[in-house]
Amino acid sequence: MKRILTNKEYRFIKELKELMTKYNAVISTDAQGKIEIVVNEDDESFDFETESTIYLGECFSDNELNELLEKNLAHIIRIKEEYKTNL
Protein backbone atom coordinates (compact mmCIF):
# COMPACT_ATOMS: atom_id res chain seq x y z
CA MET A 1 0.00 0.00 0.00
CA LYS A 2 1.32 3.42 -0.91
CA ARG A 3 0.27 6.70 0.61
CA ILE A 4 1.38 10.29 0.81
CA LEU A 5 3.32 11.32 3.91
CA THR A 6 1.65 13.61 6.39
CA ASN A 7 3.24 17.02 6.95
CA LYS A 8 4.55 15.80 10.32
CA GLU A 9 6.13 12.69 8.75
CA TYR A 10 7.63 14.73 5.93
CA ARG A 11 9.15 17.27 8.35
CA PHE A 12 10.57 14.42 10.46
CA ILE A 13 12.25 12.80 7.46
CA LYS A 14 13.53 16.15 6.18
CA GLU A 15 14.99 17.02 9.62
CA LEU A 16 16.50 13.53 9.95
CA LYS A 17 18.18 13.96 6.56
CA GLU A 18 19.57 17.34 7.61
CA LEU A 19 20.91 15.89 10.88
CA MET A 20 22.48 12.95 9.06
CA THR A 21 24.19 15.37 6.68
CA LYS A 22 25.29 17.65 9.53
CA TYR A 23 26.78 14.79 11.56
CA ASN A 24 27.95 12.75 8.55
CA ALA A 25 25.90 9.78 9.74
CA VAL A 26 24.39 6.68 8.15
CA ILE A 27 21.75 4.28 9.41
CA SER A 28 22.44 0.55 9.29
CA THR A 29 21.69 -2.63 11.20
CA ASP A 30 24.04 -4.90 13.11
CA ALA A 31 24.30 -8.67 12.64
CA GLN A 32 21.26 -9.19 14.88
CA GLY A 33 19.15 -6.77 12.88
CA LYS A 34 19.24 -3.98 15.48
CA ILE A 35 19.31 -0.48 14.03
CA GLU A 36 22.57 1.45 14.41
CA ILE A 37 23.40 5.04 13.60
CA VAL A 38 27.05 5.38 12.59
CA VAL A 39 28.74 8.79 12.71
CA ASN A 40 31.87 9.43 10.67
CA GLU A 41 33.97 11.67 12.93
CA ASP A 42 36.40 12.62 10.16
CA ASP A 43 35.67 15.77 8.20
CA GLU A 44 35.53 13.71 5.02
CA SER A 45 32.18 12.46 3.77
CA PHE A 46 31.51 8.77 3.22
CA ASP A 47 32.74 7.31 -0.06
CA PHE A 48 29.70 5.31 -1.12
CA GLU A 49 31.72 3.29 -3.64
CA THR A 50 34.36 2.01 -1.21
CA GLU A 51 32.54 1.92 2.12
CA SER A 52 29.66 -0.32 3.04
CA THR A 53 27.24 2.22 4.46
CA ILE A 54 24.29 -0.15 4.73
CA TYR A 55 24.83 -3.41 6.58
CA LEU A 56 21.78 -5.64 6.93
CA GLY A 57 23.27 -8.42 9.03
CA GLU A 58 21.27 -11.63 9.16
CA CYS A 59 17.83 -10.04 9.27
CA PHE A 60 17.18 -10.86 5.56
CA SER A 61 17.68 -14.08 3.60
CA ASP A 62 19.77 -14.11 0.42
CA ASN A 63 16.60 -14.37 -1.68
CA GLU A 64 15.06 -11.36 0.07
CA LEU A 65 18.25 -9.36 -0.41
CA ASN A 66 18.37 -10.21 -4.12
CA GLU A 67 14.73 -9.17 -4.54
CA LEU A 68 15.39 -5.90 -2.71
CA LEU A 69 18.46 -5.24 -4.84
CA GLU A 70 16.62 -5.93 -8.10
CA LYS A 71 13.72 -3.67 -7.10
CA ASN A 72 15.92 -0.82 -5.91
CA LEU A 73 19.03 -0.90 -8.10
CA ALA A 74 17.86 1.87 -10.43
CA HIS A 75 16.91 4.02 -7.44
CA ILE A 76 20.30 3.41 -5.79
CA ILE A 77 22.15 4.39 -8.98
CA ARG A 78 20.05 7.57 -9.31
CA ILE A 79 20.79 8.57 -5.70
CA LYS A 80 24.50 7.90 -6.22
CA GLU A 81 24.58 10.09 -9.34
CA GLU A 82 22.67 12.88 -7.57
CA TYR A 83 25.12 12.66 -4.66
CA LYS A 84 28.08 13.00 -7.03
CA THR A 85 26.61 16.02 -8.82
CA ASN A 86 25.85 17.77 -5.51
CA LEU A 87 29.47 17.61 -4.30
Secondary structure, DSSP 8 states (H G I E B T S, - for coil): ------HHHHHHHHHHHHHHHHTTEEEEE-TTS-EEEEE--SSS---TTTS-----TTSS-HHHHHHHHHHHHHHHHHHHHHHHHT-
